[in-house]
Amino acid sequence: MAGGSDAPKQYGITKPLSLLGPVEADLQRTAELEKFLVEAGLYESTEESAKREEVLGKLDQIVKDWVKQLTSQRGYTDQMVEEANAVLFTFGSYRLGVHGPGADIDTLCVGPSYVNREEDFFIVLHEILAQTEDVTELQPVPDAHVPVMKFKFHGISIDLLYASVSLLVVPADLDISQGSVLYEVDEATVRSLNGCRVADQILRLVPNIENFRTALRCLKYWAKRRGVYSNVTGFLGGVNWALLVARVCQLYPNAVPSMLVSRFFRVFTQWRWPNPVMLCSIEEDELGFPIWDPRKNPRDKCHHMPIITPAYPCMNSSYNVSTSTLRVMMEQFQFGNKVCQEIEMNKASWSALFEQFQFFEAYKNYLQVDIIAEDDEDLRLWKGWVESRLRQLTLKIERDTYGMLQCHPYPHEYADPSRQCAHCAFFMGLSRKEGVKIQEGQQFDIRGTVDEFRHEINLYMFWKPGMELAVSHVRRKQIPAYVFPEGYKRPRPSRHVNHQQQSNKNDTEDGTATRSPDSQLKRKHDSAGTDDAEPVRSAKRSSVSPVNPKTSSPQSRNVDENTCNGQIKSSSDASGGSQASPHASERSPDPAASSPSCTTMGAVCSGDATSKHGIPLVKDCTTPTVAVCTTLKRVAEKVVSELVVSERLGSTNSAELLESMEKDVLAENVHFGGNGVAQGGLPEELEPNHRIEVVS
């Protein structure tokens, strides 16, 4: 019994990989890391911290007065009015203690059952905030997946959610981590409560909160510098990074921040996705809310990088990740792992880890998405809508090229200061799937894909005149100068370019980019003395609900350039135009479901074939036929029909699943549980199963 009481507490559902603590060198590296983070300006000043506390105090009083006002108006007794209450919680980076200067504050207001979201929150409270002197940029978003009110209070950005719980009086000490708060509430309320419940649970499940915070602050900054911090674009957001770091803290409970950062990259360069990352067992409850379960939910089987929230109802927080963005993140993990190894051997400093990713040197071909509006306010709204849909363009290109053309959406916006109108631009890197044999003249035709994307963008409910969108292809040498610091281009690549990035560059050098004269950019609007992308024909939309692209006038914004190894042609240039698919959601991305004639490789022909959904298909006119469809069928037959994690979930509990899953994570050169399982490498059945081999 005494031996059992001395056993260290286990965090997570598997045993730790190592209980080793720091040596002197680890403590020294941690001190250097913390010094670097301070000098990088990642910590807010005492004055700003005090200002946040003041703002939260004022907002808390506003929502309390709002509930009392509604209680009185609805005829409740004086005692009820006196007891009426609302409680303000924080979540996200502020609650986790990793927010920096200028960061927004995620807040949740919990009110009584008789105060609703639709009218009381989004109308009555909205009006109160609109009349508050220090509140600016007030924007209600009632139709969001998690309904939210966005505004600035004393210059501090606030995201305010609302949850009405099944209580007549909300106690000041309400514990929302208890499952009872979920009784008799709708799913929107559950999602609103989930942020706070997850944040509290994360802090309960890590061995050392301060070490967790330092490591998380470091890795969030790293992700932003390396261009992989953005949930909306298909990478990872704040809660995703927090869950990954928390899992590493569980696996190394005695590690200090410098060790945690190094182990983070060591673990996740070898993690066998799509096996999930979980901090605790997935709980089922009699309340019946949907949870992440690939056995029951077909959509869950399609997730590429599951990172499961630890509070009921457990959900995949990273469902936005695609095959392309997962590939980019894995490349960046490899970069981080390499640099950390050099740091541990005293061959590099921490500044090397946080070197800015040189996105505009990594590829030879890019898509440029220009967003234009009449003024800054319209641009803010229009940009938010377009940015939320950019991930769909990545998915559509993956779908229509069967993963042969890979996209790297860059989660940074750029503005052209020379434009008279409000403007911003996003960019996507384009490259051929690594390992595909290069053949002269092979091309991708994604004009129908872009038409479909543009058609969906035009469905924006709050469109106004002046809101325009243009998509164009640019080569590296044509990247506009305004995207570079101080207007000039970096003369040489970074020293720390990981193997995958260098491989992409080599691919373009030895034939990935089309080299024939006919495939060079056709500049229809030459600009003297400038190297910008070709201006793309665009026009204002005539109505909120646009007509079918096939029958509409050719005013739609077009793509009309060569892509990597191919052409993106505008629909108006093609004979009869190109119709965006009216059944886009019905089209299966499954390669095996495609017709044998549906190859996307080859030269663009006159009279190109068209799919049953109106998407132009490209035939091979100048080169021997590439056995794409035969290969697709062979690969599709080889792919396991059920995710391995789903099969394991069907036969074992969550703890056994995670222990089995993490056997192959190589760390500290030790085996899991002393079971002697060989370490290293991806097992065959878990290698990425969306990569299509092209047989020459």
N, C-alpha and C positions, 0 to 999 in steps of 0.2 A: 504493500500500500504506500509506503514511504517513497519507493521508487517512482510510483505513478504520480505522486503529488509533485515530484521534482521535475517531471517531464515538461519541456517548454511548450507553451501554447502554440497550437498549429493554426496558422492563418490560411484561409483558402481550403480547398477540398482535396489537396494533395500535400504530401510532405514537402518541405523546402528542399531545394537543390543543394544548398550549402548553408551551414550555420556559422561559417567563418566570419569573424569581425575584421575590422581594418587593421592594417599594419601602419607604420609611421609614414610610408610613402603614400598610402591611400589618404591619410589625414592631410598630408601636404597638398595632394592634388585636389582634395575637396576645398581646402582654403583658397587655392588658386582659382577654382571654378566659381566659388561664391564671390570672390573679388571681381572676376570677369563679369558676372551677372550684374553686380552693382554698377560697375563702370559702363555697362551697356545700357543703363537706365531702366532696368526692369522693375525697380522698386519705386513706389510712389513716395512723395515727401510726406512729412508729418502734417503739413498744412492741408494737402489734398486728402489725406486720410480723414482728418477732422471734418473737412467739408462734406465728404461722403456720409459720415455719421450724422451730420446736421441735416442733410437732404433726406436721408432715410427717416429721421425723426419727424420731419415736417410731413413727409408722405404718409407715414403711419398715422399722424393726427388727422390728415385729410380723409383717409379711408374710414377711420373710426367715426368722424363727424358725419360722413356720407351714410353709413349704416344707421346711425341714430336718427338722421333726418328721414330716411325711408321708413324706419320703424314707427316714428311719430306720425307720418303722413298716412300710414295704413291702419291707424286707429288702435294700435296696441296700448296697453296700460302704461302709466307713468313708470311703474317699476320695470317693465320690459324695456322701455326707452332708456332707462338708466343703466340696465344691464347689457343692452345691445352693444355688440363688439365686433370688430374685425381684427385679424392678426396678420401682420406683414412678416413674411419669411424671405430670405435670400437663398439663392442657389447659384450654380455655375462657378466661375472662377473666383467670384467674391466670397462665396460660402466656403470654397476649398482653400482660400487664403493664398491664391496665386495670381491675383489680378495685378495689372501694372498701371502706370500713369495713363489716364485717358480712357481706360477700359469702361465698358458699360456695366451696369448692375442688373442682374436678373433677379426680379422680385416676384413674389406670389402673394396675393391678398386672399385670405380665407375668410369667407363670410357665412352668415346663417342661411338656412334652407329657403327662407322667403325672399332672399335677395338674389335675383337671377343675373345671368351673364348677358343675355340678348338685349334687354332694355335697361336694367338698372346699371350695369357696368358700362356697356358700350354707348349708352345715351346719357343717362343721368350723371354718372361719374365723369364721362367724357366732357360734358358741359361744364362741370365744376373745374376740371383741370384746364379747360380752354380759357376760363375766366381768371385762372391763377396767374399772377403777374410774372412769376419766374419760370413758368412752363412754356416751352417753345417746341416747334417741329412736332406737334402732336399728330400722330398717325395711328388710327385704329385699324387693326387687321382681323376682323371677326371671322373671316372664312379660312384662316390659316389652319393647318393641321393642329397646331396648338394656338388657339385664339389669343391675341396679344395686343396691348396698347403700347406703342412706342412714343417716347417723347424725351425732351431734355429738361432737367430741373436744375436751375442754377448752373447750367452748362454741362451737367453730368448726364450722360445717356442712360435712360431707364427703359427696360423691357418689363412691363407689368402684366402678369397673368391673373386670372381670377378663378377661384374654386368655391362653389357653394356646397357645403357639407350638410348632412342630414341632422343638424342640431339647431334648436331655436336660439340658443345662446352659445357663442363660441368662447370657450375659456381662454384666458390670457396665456395659460401654460399648455395649450393644445400640443400634443405630440403627434405629428402627422406621420411618423414612422410606423404607428400602429395601424394594423389592417382595418380597424373599425372605421377609419375615416373614409373608406371606399364603399361603405354600405349605401345602397340606394343613390348612387351617383352615375352620371352618364360617362361615356368613354372620353369625351373631351375634357371632363373634369379629372378623370384618372390621368390623362396625359399632362394636364396642368400641374397636378400634384406630384407627378413622377420625378420632375427635376429636383425638387427638394428632397424627396425620399431617397433618390439615388445618391445625391451628394452626401447626405447624412450617413448612408450605409457604407459608402466608400471610406469615409473617415473612421468608421468603426472597424473596418476590415483590413486596415494596414497596420503593421507593427509599430511604426514610428512616424507620427504625423509630420514632424518637421523635416525629416529626411525625405519623405514622400513629396512634400511641398517644394523643396529645393530641386529635386530631380524632375518633377513635373514642370516647374517654371523653366528649367533648362531645356527640356525636350520640346515644350511648346515653342520656345524661341527658336530652337533648331528647326522645327517643322516649318515655321514661317520663313526662315532664311532659305530653306531648301525647297520651298514652293509646294509643300504637301499639307498645309493647314487650311482646310476649307471643306466643311461638310457639304455645302450646297454644290460645290464643283465636283464632288465624287471622291474627295480625299477624307481626312478625319478632322473632326471638330474638337472642341475643348473636352467634352465628356468622353469621347473616344480615347484621346490621349491619356486622360486621367485614369481610365479603366486599364489601359495597357501598362501604365507605370505602376498602378496599384498591384497588378498581378506580379510584376517583377519584384516589388517590395515583399510580397508574400513568399516568393521563391527564395529570396535572399534577406531574411528578416533582420540580420545584424549588419547589413551593408550600409556604408555611408554614401552620400550622394554621388561622389565620383565613381564608386563601384557600381551603383545602381544604373548610372548612365551607360557605363561600359557593358554591364550585363543585359541591359535593355536591348542593345543592338545584337549582342551575342545570341540572345534567345529568339528574337523576332526575325533575324536573318534565316533561321532554321525552322521557324514555326510552320507546321504543315496545314496551311489553309486548304480547304474551308473548315477545318476543325475549329470550334469556337473557343474564345477566351472568356472564362467565367471566374468571378471572384468567390462565388458560393453556389450551392446547388440551386437548380431551377425549381421553384416552388409552385405547386398547383394549389388552388384554393377553391372553396365552394362557391365563391362569388362568380366564377365562370368567365372572367375576362380572358381574352385570347392572350396566350403566351407564345414565346418562340419555341416551336416544336416541329422539326422537319418531318416527323412521322405523320402529323395530322395536317400540316399546312403546306401545300405544294409550293407556294411562293417562298417559304423559308428554305427549301432545298436549293434555290437558285442564288442564295446569298454567297458572295465570294470571300468575305472577310468578317465573319460573325464576331461581334464584340458585345456580350450580353450584359444588360443592366442587372444589378444585384438586388433590386427591390421589386416586389410583386406589383403588377404583372411584368415578368421578365421579358424584355424585348431586345431585338438586335438594334443596337444604336448606330450601326454602320451599314445600313442597307443601301446607301447611296453608292457604295464602292463598286466599280466596274472592273472588268478584266484589265482595261488599259490603266486605270488609276492604281490598281493593285500592283501591276508591273512597275509603275513609276515608283511607288513607295518601297517596293522590295529593292529596287536599285539604290534608293537613298539609304535604306537600312544597311546595305552592303557598304556604301560610302562611309556611313557613321561607324560601322564596325571596324573598317580599315583604319580610320583616323584614331579611334580610341585605342587600338592596338599600338599605334605609333606613339600616342600620348603615354601609355603605360611603359613603353620602352624608352621614354624621354627623347623621342625623335620628333615630336611635334608638341605644340601648345594648344590650349583650348580654343584659341582664335581660329585654328585650322578647321575645327569641327563646325564652327558657325559661319564659315565662308559662304557668301551668297551664291546660290545656284545660278550659273550663267545660262539661263534658259535660251537666250537668243544666239547662243553658240552651239547648242546641243543638237539642233536639227538644221536641215537645209530647206525645209518646206514648212509653211505655217498657214493656218486659216486665221484671218483677221476679222473680227466681228465688231463693226462700228455701230454705236448707239447714239442717236441724235435726238434732241428735244428742243423746244422753244426757249425754255429757261431752266434754271438749276432745280427748281422744285419738280417740274415735269420730268427732268432727267433722273432725279432720285427715284421717282415712282417707276418710270419706264425701265431704268437700269435694273431695279430690284426684280421686276418681272422677267426680263430677259436673262439675267444671271441665274435665276432659279430654274430656267429651262436649258441652260447650256449643257448640263449633264445629259439631257436627252439627245442632244446632237452627238455627243460622244457615243452613246449607246446605239443610236441609229447607224452611225458609220461602222461601228463594230458589227452590227447585225447585217447590214447590206454588203459588207465585204468579207463576211464570215471570219472576222478577226485578222484578215490579211493586212489591212491598213490600220495602224495603231495611232491613237490620239493621246496627246498629253495636254490637257487643258491647264492653263497656268492661272492660278487664283489671284491674280493681281490685275487691277485696272489701270489704264493709262489715259491721259487726256492730251489732246493737241491744243496747245495754247494759242496757235495761230488761227484757229477756227472762230468765227463770229458767234456761232450758236453753241449751246451747251452740248458737250460731246465727251464720250469716253470709249475706250476700245479694250477688248479682250483678245487673247491670242491662244491658239492651240498648235502645238508641234505635231507634225505628221511624219510617220516613218513606216517602212515596210516591216512586217513581222520578222523578227530576228531568225535567221536560219533558213529563210526561204531563198531558193536559188534564183538569182537575178537573170532575167532574159530581156534582151533588147526589145523595146517597143511595148512592153506590158504596161497597161494603164488601168487606173481606177476611174470609173464614171460614177460620181456621187451627186450629180446634179439633182436627181429625183429626191435623194436623201435631204439635200439642203432645201429644196422646195417644200418638202413635207415639214421640216423644222420651221421654216419661215411662215408657213400657213398656220402652224400651231401658235407661234408667237403673236400672230395677228388676231388671235382670239381674245386678247387682253380686254377685259370688261371696261377698263377706265381709259381706253385709248383717247388721245386728243390730237388735233391737227398739229403737225410738227414732229410727232413721235415717229422716227424712222429707224430702220435697221438695214445694214448692208453687210454682206458676207463676201470676202474676197480671198484669193490665194496670193501669198507673197513668198518670194524666196528670201533666204537669209540676207542677201546683199541688198534687198529692197525694204528691209525693216525700217520703219520711219524713225528718224533721229530722236523724236520726243520720248521714246521708250528708254533711252539710255541716260544714265546720270550726266547732268550738265550738257546733254546734247551730243556727246561723242561716243563712239563705239569702242569697246574694250579691245585693245590691240592683240591680245594673245589669250589662249585658254588658261584656265586655272590649273595649278599643279595637281590638285586632288580631283581628278576626273575618274569616276569609277569605271570599272571594266565595261559595264553595259552601255554607258553613255559613249565611251570611246568606240565600242563596237558599232553603235548606230552611226557614228560619224564615218567609220570605215566603210560601212555598207553604202552610204551615199557616195563616197568617193569612188568605190569600185563598181558602181552601176545602179545603185538604187534610184538615184535621180536620173531622169531621162536626159540623155546626152545628145540626141539628134537635133539638128537645127530646127526641124519642124516642131519640136516640143518645147522650144524656148518660149518665154512669156510673150504674148501678143499684146503689146501696149496700145490700147485703143485711145487712151487719153494721155499723151505724153506731156509731162510737166517739165519745162526747162529748168535745169539746175536743181532738180529734186530727185530723191531716190525713193519716194513713197510708193505705196501700193497703188495699183490701178484704181481710179475712182469707179465705183460700181453703180450701175443704174439703179436709182431708187425713186420712189414716189410715195406720197402720203396715201394712207389708206382712206377709202371713201366712206367706209361704214364700220361700225363696231363689229358686226358679224360679216366677214368678207365672203364673197361668192366663191364658188369652186374655182381653184386656180386654173383649171382647164378652159373655163369660159370667161375668165376675167381678162382685162386688158393687160398687156405686157408691161405694166408699171411696177410689178413686184420687184423686190430687191433680188439681185442675181449674183451668182458666182460664175466667173468666166475666165478661168485661168487653168494652168497645168497644176496638178497636185504631184506629190511624190510618186514618180513612176506613172503618171497618168494625168488625165485632164479632168477638170471640173468645168463642165460646160453649162452656160446659162440656158434655161429652158426656152427663152425667147429666141435664142440662136438656132435651136433645133427646129426641124420642120414640124409644124403643128404644135409646138410647145411640149412641155412635160407636165403631166398631171400629178400633183401630190396625191398620195394614196388616201382614199376616203376610208379605207379599212386598215389603217396603219396598226391599230391595236390588235387586229386579228392576225397579222402576219407573224408567223412563227420564226424565231431566230434559229431554230433547229436546222442545221445543215442537211440532215437526212431528209427533211421535208421538202427540200428544193427540187425543182425539176432538173434532170441531167443537163439540160441546155443552159442552165443559169450560171454560167461562169462569169466571174467579174474580172478575169484577166484577159488582156488582149488590146489591140489597137481599136480606137473608136472608128466605127464604120458608118457609112451613110445608110439610113434605114435600119438603125439599131433595133434589135428586138425589144419588146416591152413585156414586163411581167403582167400577171393578171391584175395586179394592183396599179398598173400604170407607171411603174418605176422602170426607166430605161436600163436595158442590160447591154453589156459590151461584149461583142464577139471578137474572136481572134482572127484577124484577116491577114496578118503579115508573118506570124510565127507559128511553129507547130503547135497543135492543140495541147494544152496543159491538162493533165488528167485530174482536174480539181474535184469534180463531182464524184468520181470514183473514190478518190481519197476521202472526201467528206463522208461518204457512206461507210467506208472502212473504219474511219476514226469514230463515227457515231456508233457503230456496232461495238467498238472497243470500250467506249466510255461506260463506266458503271452507271446503271440506271438510277440507283439510289446513292446519295452521298454516304460515305463511310460513317460519318457521324450519325446519320439517321439510322443506319443498320445497328450501330452500337447502342444508340438510345433505346432501340426496340428490345434489347436483350440484357441491359445492364443499367444500374443506377448512375446518377451523374458523377458521383465520386469515382466510381470505377472507370467511367468514360474518360474523365480527365487524366486519371493516372495512366491509363492505357495510351491516351493521346500524347501525353508529355514524355513518354518513355524515350522518344527519339530526339528530344531537345538536348543538344550538346552544350553543356556548361560545366565549368570547373573540372572537365575531364573525369567526371564520376558518373556512375550508372544510377538510374532511378531505383531506389529501394533495394539496391544490391542485387537486382535480379539478373545481372549479367547480360542485359540486352545490348547488342552492338549499337553504337551511336553513329550519327552522321548521315547526311543526305536525305533526300526525299524518297520515300518508298514508291515503287512504281504505281501502285493503285491510287496514290494521292498526288501525283504530279498534276499540274494544271491541266484540266481536261477540256479547255476551250481553245487550245492551240491546234490549229489545223495544219497538217503537214502537206505540202504541195510536192507531188512527184513529178520530176522533170521527164 
